[in-house]
Amino acid sequence: MTPDEMRALAAEHAECEHQNDWPGALATMVDDGPFYEVFPCRLRISGPEAILAWWLRFGGESDGRRVFDDAIDPASHHVKEYLADDALVQVLEWDFIAADGERRPTSHVAVFGFRDGRILSESIYCDVNLTRYMDRALDERFRALPGVTQM
């Protein structure tokens, strides 16, 4: 894939995730063996069913609870991109705003792998502030799902 094709596909994937368009997001990924990896949790989330459960944990309500109880300041969102032959690396930054007004800056690195013109994988490396939300979302019930494994 060209750098522009990788950027465009990752942008389409992210937009589908933000719009809770799960079929659209899954359509950007390979049919055989798509996966996410999440660090420092060291989880691998493989296959459409586990990936959908992952998205539902962050796309609003899951099991009657919200993962992101703090607001996200959209004006604070910044992305830097770096490209390799078959990968796109994004460094994403934004602020959570707690109910008391405290700003909690956060960042993560997302590494997209590609195969046959689609996304094979997304590996996510979280900072300490984002890890707090990940730990809440990726609880023991989530970790027990088929397709979710500890690395």
N, C-alpha and C positions, 0 to 999 in steps of 0.2 A: 504494500500500500504506500501511496505517497504521503508525505507529511500532512498535506492539506486534507487528504481522505481520512487519515487517522484523527486529526483534529475535528473534522466535521462529524465523524461517527461518534466520538466521545461526547461532543456537544449535544448531538441528538439523544444519546443515551442519558445524559444528565438531565436534559429537558424533560424526557419521558419520566424519569424518576421524580423530578420536582412537581410534575403534573399528576403524579400517581397513575400514570399510564403504564401499568405493569405489562400488558401484552406488547406495547410499543417498545419498552425497555428491553424485554426479553428478545424481541425481534432483532435488536442490534447485536445480540450475542450468538455465538455458534450454537448449532443444534445439539452437537455431541460434546458434552463435557465442559460446559461453562462453569466458572467458579470465581469466588471471591476469597481473598485471604485478609485477615484482620490482625494487626499487630498493635499493641503488645499482647493482645489476647491469645495469639497464636491459634486462631481458628481458621479452618478451611470450610467454606460453604459451597457445596457442589450440587449441581443439577437444578432444574427449574423449580421444583417444589421447595427446596431449602432456600433458594435465592428469593422466591416470592415471600417466604416467611421472614427473611432478612429485611426485605423492602418494607413489609407491613410493620415491622418494629420501628421504622424511622419515618414512614409516610403518614403519620397521624396516630390514630388509636390502635393499639394492639393489646388484646386481652383486657380491654377496658381501661387502659392507662396510657398516658402520653409520656414518651421518652424525653422529649425536649420540652420540659416545663418552662424553661426560660425562653424569652423571645430571641430571635436571631436578627441582628441589625443588617439588613440587606445592603446598606451603604458602606458597610465595612468589608464587603466581600471582594477579595483580590485573588487572582490566579496568575501564576507564572508557569510556563510550559517549556519542557525540554524534550527533544526527540532523539531516538536512536533508530536503527534500521527497522526494527519490528516492535517498537514500544513507544508509548507516549507517557511522560512523567509530568504530573501536575502538582504544584505546591499551592494549596488553597488556604486562605486565611479569612477569618471573620470574627465577629464578637457576638457572644451570647450576652443578653442583658437580663439580669435577675430581677425578680419582682421588686427588690429594694433599690434598683437602679444601678447596682454594681455591674461593671463591664467585665466580662471574662473572655479575653482574647484567646483564640484557639487556632490551630492549624493542623493540617494533615497532608501527607504526600499520597497521591494515588498513582499507581503504575499500571497502565493498561497494556495487556498483551493482545496481539491480534493473530488471527488465522483465517485464511480464505476470505478476506475482506470483511470480517466481522470481529467483534470483541471475544476473545477467549477468556480473559481473566482481568480482574481488577484487584490489585493488592493495595491495601490501605494501611498506612503507618500513622498512628494517632499520637498527638501530644497528650500531656497529663490532663488538661481540661476536657478534651474530647473523650479520653479514655473513661472518665467518670460517667459520661452518658452511655458509652459502649457497654461498660460493666452492668449498667442498669438494664439495658435492652437485651444483652446477650447472656441472660441468666441461665440457670440450670435447666429450666424447661426448654429453652431454645437450644441449648447445647445437646439435649437428648434427642433432638429431631433427626430423622434419617437424612443423610447428606451433610451433617455438621460434624466435623471431627477436630480433635485437638491435635495440633502439629507438635 
